[in-house]
Amino acid sequence: MSRLGLFLPRLSGYGGAEGFALRLAAALAGDGHAVDFVCSRQETAAPDGVRPRLVGRPLLPRAGKIAWYAALAERMRRKEHYDLTISLGKTLRQDLLRMSGGPLDVFWRLSGRAYAAGLARAWKTARRRMAPSNALIRAIEQRTLENSRVIVAVSHRVRDWLLEAHPQLAERDIRIIYNRPDLVRFAPPSPAARQAAREAWGLAPGRTALCLAGTNFALKGLDQLIAALALLPPHFELLVAGGRKPGRFAARAEKLGLGNRVRFLGRVQDMPSLYAATDLFVLPSFYDTCSNASLEALAAGCRVVTSRDNGASHFLPARWILDDPADVETLAATVATVAAEPPPPPFAWPADVPAGIEPYLELVREMLA
């Protein structure tokens, strides 16, 4: 039996990286490995066969907590002499590194476009560069990329960003393994199910429903989508799923006279029903390593309009992809054009694109061998 160390600051069921870590830990234990989950804090029960190893979480500023976990995780790694170590967080050395986010400098450059040019953007950039935690994250990023045997990027876009920010990685072993949506839960609805879903979400006949889902609305391009909606015919309306501070976006919709065409739904539990009611899923994101919601919507039979800087764009036809999410006129024209298309055929995951948990199990077996 191989002993594996899995590293992430939180053992939790809340959060994309945390949920993936739980599923991976459970799958590794089910594959016959002894798994230690090395974390700062435990917020949920560990899967069967997985042993939590807590390194503590002192009352320190953010930079101190990041440094604490990196140092204590490295001490645990050296002490335990694992057969293989897997990192999903900010650690200093491991065998297998999963990059669910891109390089910090690329994130800053692309996400900065979500803020208005001028003082707002300059102030955001200055705050980021002055924050001690960000300086530490940059240093750990450089170190962890240097000290990994295999790097896994969660999309082709993340792989490209890694090579852009760190050209020396061109000779390294970088794999691409996507997150895979549940193609049973997210599937095209029957005509009756679609009609029932539209009635449940209050969509009148003849309305064209756009949907955006996310938490960081500024980064997802909600401002730009609301502005684009003002350029579209009045039968287009927008449903916004997510729960982080919709106030200023609602105010912008009201200012543009769109108060009756934009609905903020908060956190939605039944996303399959929302996708079933939707005509187009639109995510003009400024930075997205690979939007799970975009892939879910595609699997659920929606047409999807998104930006090139969303890793999920790899699966879309070129005419559905935006080069510049800040170009409101092109966004509106693209939405109008795609809305006139027939629904896409049922989505099938490409056989040549690794996705889900099984490729990680295969990779671990390969590395252990």
GIPEDA-V955955 format. One record per pair of residues at least 24 apart in sequence whose C-alpha atoms are under 10 Angstrom apart, sorted by the first residue. I is the first residue (numbers start at 0). J is the second residue. If there is no record, write none. Layout:
((I/J) (I/J))
This chain:
((0/30) (0/31) (0/32) (0/33) (0/82) (1/31) (1/32) (1/33) (1/34) (1/81) (1/82) (1/83) (1/364) (1/367) (2/28) (2/31) (2/32) (2/33) (2/34) (2/35) (2/79) (2/80) (2/81) (2/82) (2/83) (2/84) (3/27) (3/28) (3/32) (3/33) (3/34) (3/35) (3/36) (3/49) (3/76) (3/79) (3/80) (3/81) (3/82) (3/83) (3/84) (3/85) (3/363) (4/33) (4/34) (4/35) (4/36) (4/37) (4/49) (4/50) (4/52) (4/72) (4/75) (4/76) (4/79) (4/80) (4/81) (4/82) (4/83) (4/84) (4/85) (4/86) (4/93) (4/94) (5/34) (5/35) (5/36) (5/37) (5/38) (5/49) (5/51) (5/52) (5/72) (5/76) (5/81) (5/83) (5/84) (5/85) (5/86) (5/87) (5/88) (5/93) (5/95) (6/35) (6/36) (6/37) (6/38) (6/39) (6/52) (6/68) (6/69) (6/72) (6/73) (6/75) (6/76) (6/84) (6/85) (6/86) (6/87) (6/88) (6/89) (6/90) (6/93) (6/96) (7/36) (7/37) (7/38) (7/39) (7/40) (7/68) (7/69) (7/72) (7/85) (7/86) (7/87) (7/88) (7/89) (7/90) (8/36) (8/37) (8/38) (8/39) (8/40) (8/41) (8/53) (8/54) (8/55) (8/56) (8/64) (8/65) (8/68) (8/69) (8/72) (8/86) (8/87) (8/88) (8/89) (8/90) (9/36) (9/37) (9/38) (9/39) (9/40) (9/41) (9/42) (9/43) (9/53) (9/56) (9/88) (10/36) (10/37) (10/38) (10/39) (10/40) (10/41) (10/42) (10/43) (10/44) (10/45) (10/51) (10/52) (10/53) (11/38) (11/40) (11/41) (11/42) (11/43) (11/44) (11/45) (12/41) (12/42) (12/43) (12/44) (12/45) (13/42) (13/43) (15/99) (15/291) (16/87) (16/88) (16/97) (16/98) (16/99) (16/100) (17/87) (17/88) (19/87) (19/178) (19/355) (19/356) (20/85) (20/86) (20/87) (21/45) (21/46) (21/49) (22/46) (22/355) (22/356) (23/355) (23/356) (23/357) (23/359) (23/360) (24/48) (24/49) (24/50) (24/356) (25/49) (26/356) (26/357) (26/359) (26/360) (27/356) (27/357) (27/359) (27/360) (27/363) (30/360) (30/364) (33/81) (34/81) (34/83) (34/84) (35/79) (35/81) (35/84) (36/85) (37/68) (37/71) (37/72) (37/75) (37/76) (37/86) (38/68) (38/71) (38/72) (38/88) (39/64) (39/65) (39/67) (39/68) (39/71) (39/72) (60/131) (60/132) (61/130) (61/131) (61/132) (61/133) (62/130) (62/131) (62/132) (62/133) (62/134) (62/135) (62/136) (63/131) (63/132) (63/135) (64/132) (65/89) (65/90) (65/132) (65/133) (65/135) (65/136) (65/139) (66/90) (66/132) (66/135) (66/136) (66/139) (69/139) (82/366) (82/367) (83/363) (83/366) (83/367) (84/147) (84/363) (85/147) (85/149) (85/150) (85/363) (86/143) (86/147) (86/150) (87/151) (88/140) (88/143) (89/135) (89/136) (89/139) (89/140) (89/142) (89/143) (90/136) (90/139) (90/140) (90/142) (90/143) (90/144) (90/146) (91/138) (91/139) (91/140) (91/141) (91/142) (91/143) (91/144) (91/145) (91/146) (91/147) (92/139) (92/142) (92/143) (92/144) (92/145) (92/146) (92/147) (92/148) (93/143) (93/144) (93/145) (93/146) (93/147) (93/148) (93/149) (93/150) (94/143) (94/146) (94/147) (94/148) (94/149) (94/150) (94/363) (94/366) (95/146) (95/147) (95/148) (95/149) (95/150) (95/151) (95/359) (95/362) (95/363) (95/366) (96/143) (96/144) (96/146) (96/147) (96/148) (96/149) (96/150) (96/151) (96/152) (96/173) (97/147) (97/149) (97/150) (97/151) (97/152) (97/153) (97/173) (97/174) (97/175) (97/176) (97/359) (98/144) (98/150) (98/151) (98/152) (98/153) (98/154) (98/157) (98/158) (98/161) (98/175) (98/288) (99/151) (99/152) (99/153) (99/154) (99/157) (99/177) (99/178) (99/288) (99/289) (100/152) (100/153) (100/154) (100/157) (100/160) (100/161) (100/286) (100/287) (100/288) (100/289) (101/140) (101/152) (101/153) (101/154) (101/156) (101/157) (101/158) (101/159) (101/160) (101/161) (101/164) (101/286) (101/287) (101/288) (102/136) (102/137) (102/140) (102/141) (102/157) (102/158) (102/160) (102/161) (102/162) (102/163) (102/164) (102/165) (103/133) (103/134) (103/136) (103/137) (103/140) (103/160) (103/161) (103/164) (104/128) (104/137) (104/160) (104/164) (105/157) (105/160) (105/161) (105/163) (105/164) (105/286) (106/160) (106/285) (106/286) (106/287) (106/288) (107/286) (108/285) (108/286) (109/218) (109/284) (109/285) (109/286) (109/287) (109/308) (110/217) (110/218) (110/219) (110/220) (110/284) (110/285) (110/286) (110/287) (110/308) (111/218) (111/285) (111/286) (112/217) (112/218) (112/220) (112/285) (112/286) (112/323) (112/324) (112/325) (113/216) (113/217) (113/218) (113/219) (113/220) (113/221) (113/222) (113/223) (113/284) (113/285) (113/286) (113/324) (113/325) (114/217) (114/218) (114/220) (114/222) (114/325) (115/325) (141/165) (144/168) (144/171) (145/171) (147/171) (147/172) (148/172) (148/173) (148/366) (149/173) (149/174) (149/362) (149/366) (150/174) (150/175) (151/175) (151/176) (151/177) (151/359) (151/362) (152/176) (152/177) (152/288) (153/177) (153/178) (153/288) (153/289) (153/310) (153/311) (153/353) (153/354) (153/355) (154/178) (154/287) (154/288) (154/289) (154/290) (154/309) (154/310) (154/311) (154/312) (154/313) (154/352) (154/353) (154/354) (155/288) (155/289) (155/310) (155/311) (155/312) (155/313) (155/352) (156/287) (156/288) (156/289) (156/307) (156/308) (156/309) (156/310) (156/311) (156/312) (156/313) (157/287) (157/288) (157/289) (157/308) (157/309) (157/310) (158/288) (158/310) (160/288) (160/308) (174/353) (174/358) (174/362) (175/352) (175/353) (175/354) (175/358) (176/352) (176/353) (176/354) (176/355) (176/356) (176/357) (176/358) (176/359) (177/288) (177/289) (177/291) (177/310) (177/311) (177/352) (177/353) (177/354) (177/355) (177/356) (177/358) (178/289) (178/290) (178/291) (178/294) (178/311) (178/353) (178/354) (178/355) (178/356) (179/291) (179/294) (179/295) (179/348) (179/353) (179/354) (179/355) (179/356) (180/291) (180/292) (180/293) (180/294) (180/295) (180/296) (180/297) (180/298) (180/299) (180/348) (180/354) (180/355) (181/294) (181/295) (181/298) (181/299) (181/355) (182/294) (182/295) (182/297) (182/298) (182/299) (182/346) (182/347) (182/348) (183/298) (183/299) (184/270) (184/271) (184/295) (184/298) (184/299) (185/270) (185/271) (185/272) (185/274) (185/275) (185/294) (185/295) (185/296) (185/297) (185/298) (185/299) (185/300) (185/346) (186/271) (186/274) (186/275) (186/295) (186/296) (186/297) (186/298) (186/299) (186/300) (186/301) (186/345) (186/346) (187/271) (187/274) (187/275) (187/296) (187/297) (187/298) (187/299) (187/300) (187/301) (187/342) (187/343) (187/344) (187/345) (187/346) (188/271) (188/272) (188/274) (188/275) (188/276) (188/299) (188/300) (189/275) (190/275) (192/272) (192/275) (192/276) (193/272) (193/273) (193/274) (193/275) (193/276) (193/277) (194/275) (194/276) (195/272) (195/275) (195/276) (196/271) (196/272) (196/273) (196/274) (196/275) (196/276) (196/277) (197/272) (197/273) (197/274) (197/275) (197/276) (197/277) (198/276) (199/272) (199/273) (199/276) (200/238) (200/264) (200/272) (200/273) (200/276) (200/277) (201/276) (202/236) (202/276) (202/277) (203/234) (204/234) (205/234) (205/235) (206/233) (206/234) (206/235) (206/236) (206/277) (206/278) (207/232) (207/233) (207/234) (207/235) (207/236) (207/237) (207/276) (207/277) (207/278) (207/279) (207/335) (207/338) (208/234) (208/235) (208/236) (208/237) (208/238) (208/260) (208/261) (208/273) (208/274) (208/276) (208/277) (208/278) (208/279) (208/280) (208/338) (209/235) (209/236) (209/237) (209/238) (209/239) (209/261) (209/274) (209/276) (209/277) (209/278) (209/279) (209/280) (209/281) (209/282) (209/301) (209/302) (209/303) (209/304) (209/334) (209/338) (210/236) (210/237) (210/238) (210/239) (210/240) (210/261) (210/262) (210/273) (210/274) (210/276) (210/277) (210/278) (210/279) (210/280) (210/281) (210/282) (210/296) (210/301) (210/303) (211/237) (211/238) (211/239) (211/240) (211/241) (211/263) (211/277) (211/279) (211/280) (211/281) (211/282) (211/283) (211/292) (211/293) (212/238) (212/239) (212/240) (212/241) (212/242) (212/264) (212/265) (212/266) (212/267) (212/270) (212/280) (212/281) (212/282) (212/290) (212/291) (212/292) (212/293) (212/296) (213/239) (213/240) (213/241) (213/242) (213/243) (213/265) (213/266) (213/282) (213/284) (213/290) (213/291) (213/292) (214/240) (214/241) (214/242) (214/243) (214/244) (214/245) (214/265) (214/266) (215/241) (215/242) (215/243) (215/244) (215/245) (215/284) (216/240) (216/241) (216/242) (216/243) (216/244) (216/245) (216/248) (216/282) (216/284) (217/245) (217/248) (217/284) (217/285) (218/282) (218/283) (218/284) (218/285) (218/286) (218/287) (219/281) (219/282) (219/283) (219/284) (219/285) (219/286) (219/287) (219/290) (219/305) (219/306) (219/309) (219/324) (220/281) (220/282) (220/283) (220/284) (220/285) (220/286) (220/305) (220/306) (220/324) (220/325) (221/245) (221/248) (221/281) (221/282) (221/283) (221/284) (222/247) (222/248) (222/249) (222/251) (222/252) (222/283) (222/325) (222/327) (223/282) (223/283) (223/284) (223/324) (223/325) (223/326) (223/327) (223/328) (223/330) (223/331) (224/281) (224/282) (224/283) (224/284) (224/324) (224/325) (224/326) (224/327) (224/330) (224/331) (224/334) (225/249) (225/251) (225/252) (225/255) (225/257) (225/260) (225/261) (225/327) (225/331) (226/251) (226/252) (226/255) (226/257) (226/327) (226/328) (226/330) (226/331) (227/325) (227/326) (227/327) (227/328) (227/329) (227/330) (227/331) (227/332) (227/333) (227/334) (228/252) (228/255) (228/257) (228/260) (228/261) (228/327) (228/328) (228/330) (228/331) (228/334) (228/335) (229/255) (229/256) (229/257) (229/260) (229/327) (229/331) (230/327) (230/328) (230/330) (230/331) (230/332) (230/335) (231/328) (231/331) (231/332) (231/334) (231/335) (232/335) (233/257) (233/259) (233/260) (234/260) (235/260) (235/261) (235/278) (235/334) (235/335) (235/338) (236/260) (236/261) (236/262) (237/261) (237/262) (237/263) (237/277) (237/279) (237/280) (237/281) (238/262) (238/263) (238/264) (238/265) (238/273) (238/277) (238/280) (239/263) (239/264) (239/265) (239/266) (239/267) (240/264) (240/265) (240/266) (240/267) (240/268) (240/270) (240/273) (241/265) (241/266) (241/267) (242/266) (242/267) (270/295) (270/296) (270/299) (271/295) (271/296) (271/298) (271/299) (272/299) (273/299) (274/298) (274/299) (274/300) (274/301) (275/299) (275/300) (275/301) (276/301) (277/301) (277/302) (278/302) (278/303) (278/337) (278/338) (278/339) (278/341) (278/342) (279/303) (279/304) (279/334) (279/335) (279/337) (279/338) (279/342) (280/304) (280/305) (280/334) (281/305) (281/306) (281/319) (281/330) (281/334) (282/306) (282/309) (282/320) (282/321) (282/324) (283/307) (283/308) (283/309) (283/320) (283/321) (283/322) (283/323) (283/324) (283/325) (283/326) (283/327) (283/330) (284/308) (284/309) (284/321) (284/323) (284/324) (284/325) (285/309) (285/323) (285/324) (285/325) (286/310) (286/324) (287/311) (287/312) (288/312) (289/313) (294/346) (295/346) (296/346) (297/343) (297/344) (297/345) (297/346) (297/347) (298/343) (298/344) (298/345) (298/346) (298/347) (298/348) (299/343) (299/345) (299/346) (300/342) (300/343) (300/344) (300/345) (300/346) (301/342) (301/343) (301/344) (301/345) (301/346) (302/334) (302/337) (302/338) (302/340) (302/341) (302/342) (302/343) (302/344) (303/334) (303/337) (303/338) (303/343) (304/330) (304/333) (304/334) (304/337) (304/338) (305/330) (305/333) (305/334) (306/330) (314/346) (314/348) (314/349))
